[in-house]
Amino acid sequence: MAHVETTSSRPYHLVIFGASGFTGQFVVEEVARTVSEGPKGNLKWAVAGRSKQKLEKVLEQAAGVLSKPELRTEVDMIVADVGAPDSLAAMCKQAVIVLNCVGPYRFFGEPVVKACVENGAHHIDISGEPQFLEGIQLNYNSRAADKGVYIIGSCGFDSIPADLGVLYTRDQFKGTLTAVESFLTLGAGSEGGCLHDGTWQSAVYGLADHQKLQSLRRKFNYKPLPTAGPKLKRRGAIFFSNEIQQYTVPFMGSDAAVVKRSQRFLMEEQQATPVQYGAYAGIGGLGNVIKLMIAGMMFWFLAKFSFGRNLLIKYPEFFSFGLFSKAGPSREQMETSSFQFAFFGEGYTEGQDPSQGKPNAKIRTLVRGPECAYVATPIAMVQVALTILTESAALPKTGGVYTPAGAFAKTTLIDRLNKHGVQFSVI
């Protein structure tokens, strides 16, 4: 069972690393909101980052936003830098769990994971970068298992709604679920919406390193997952979806890769039937299709070359038609934004043999929530941490590198998310 108790030498349940970054500041606020949900109604926590002045500023801001002046004096600060391994080790020795908000993870993630494993701290990230996530699994799974440390990736919008959404759909289905497709739609109010360019940078480098990801995956030497029922067909590059009544593209994030890893784990460890999965995102009408085609061609071409990547990173707003910006969204934009995943599943009712005939039952579920990147992501990350702290007996028996569904299939994480505005339901 995981070690989740604080001690005199490990005084903090949680340390938020990268607390002064764009996403980190909202994780700080979410932790401050949920301290009463910690073990025995208490949560001991600290913030960490390169600059003490910036950390002070983040706590000052959170104190004002939440009307909690005590945050200015009661939350400890730890100065730690990815480029200074001793500082990371000192930070990890003081934490039960490190909430790592420092991206892009492909550049800054591994030193933090290494420090956590070596110094006995569990690690949670909000990465949507398959190359980082799968590289960590390859290189640190056995080391983390030996140390009894849980390294759990993709604990934000990438990929909690998708990964737990497939798990939820499977658990609600009366029989054997064999295939699921998800359709993501984003909503914005009159103020519009955008994402901070940190996510854009991860996408730029992810496309540039696509070949390296394929090479990495071959090292696992996995056999293809067995399929029950008919093979799930891939949709086109752009198509009109009758399910959500708008033009739709394959979702370019990490969801499909994370879900596949979860399904492999659940098959190997719990003898569950693997669920085939396809991930898609709605883009709206024809005007948006034209914009996406232009932006996509520019992005695909420029990301191949160093000078092109520099241009993409320097001018995210221009090349993304305003979807990404260096300033990120305003709080007003966040308050009026939302997301919805619609899951369409099929399978075989109880008593039916999945190897015989076509699926004879369908299910539709939804996962809905507030603004995806800076409201829903902190909620998910913090609830993951609280689940580890309060339900350690329901986690996998050994430490290691896990996906969300792999780690939390037997916990109440979905119920916790429901109570905090990320809602799972059957239609």
Buried (B, 14 or more C-beta within 10 A) or exposed (E): EBBBEBEEEBBBBBBBBBBBBBBBBBBBBBBBBBBEBBBEEEBBBBBBBBEEEBBBEBBEBBBEBBEBEEBEEEBBBBBBBBEEBEBBBBBBBBBBBBBBBBBBBBBBBBBBBBBBBBBBBBBBBBBBBBBBBBBBBBBBBEBBBEBBBBBBBBBBBBBBBBBBBBBBBBEBBEBBBBBBBBBBBBBBBEBBBBBBBBBBBBBBBBBBBEEEBEEBBEEEEEEEEEBBBBEBEEBEEBEEBEBBEBBBBBBBBBBBBBBBBBBBBBBEEEEBBBBBBBBBBBBBEEEBBEBBEEBBEBBEEBBEEEEBBEBBBEEBBBBBEEBBBBEBBEEEBBBBBBBBBBBBBBBBEEEBEBEEEEBEBEBBBBBBBBBBBBBBBBBBBBBBBBBBBBBBEBBBEBBBBBBBBBBBBEBBBBEBBBEBEBBBEEE
